[in-house]
Amino acid sequence: DSSLAIQKLAEVASISVDQASKFFEKKDDPFEVVERYPSEAQLDAVRRLNLKEISIGYEERRVYPAGNFLSQVLGFLGFSGDDRIGQYGIESFYESRLSGKSYVRGDDIILTIDKNIQLFAEQELGYLMKKWSSVSGSIIVQNPQDGSILAMAGSPSFDPNNYGQYRLENFTNKSVQEMFEPGSSFKPITLSGALDQKKVVP
C-alpha cells in the first residue's frame, strides 16, 4: 500500500496528494524524478521518512562558474527526458563532439573569444541597456585581420546554472539567430554609389 508514501511525498515536496499520487501510477517504470534540486530541508525530511518508495538519487551536473558570462554563446547542458543534452549555443551545436561516448571523453572546443574583451562588451552593453531602457541589445567584436569573433554579448542573457528560471527568448543569441534589416551596414554601399555617380562629394 503506497498511501502513506503518497501522503508523505506530498508533504515533503509541497504538492497536492493528487499530484503526488501521479508519481506512483507507472507500474512498469517505478523511477520518477520528483525534485531535481531539492533544498537541504527536503533532503533531511526524506532521510527521516526512511521509506523504500522515496529515496535520494545523485546525478552529474555541468557547472558554469562564470554565471551569465558568455551564456548565449555557450548555451547549457539541459535535459531531454532523463538524458543530459546540450541545448542552445555551442553546447547544442557541438553536442555530438562534446558528449563523448561510454568511457571515451568528449572533445574540447576552443573559442576565439577574448575573455577581457567579452567582459568589457558585456559591461558596456549592460550600461547601454540601462541608459536607453532597451528591450534587448547585442555587441559583436571581430578581428578585421582574420574575421575571428573576439566578443559576442547579448542582453537580456541568463545564468546557465539556473536556466529554468528564465524565459526561452533569453537563450537565443540574437547576433546569429535572428534576422534583421541591415540598415546601417548598407550605408557605405549607398554612399560609394553616390560618390561614383558624383551626386555627392567628400
Secondary structure by P-SEA (a helix, b strand, c coil): caaaaaaaaaaaacccaaaaaaaacccccccccccccccaaaaaaaaaacccccbbbbbbbbbbccccccccccccccccccbbbbcccccccccccccccccbbbbbbbbcccaaaaaaaaaaaaaaaaaacccccbbbbbcccccccccccccccccccccccccccccccccccccccccccaaaaaaaaaaaaccccc
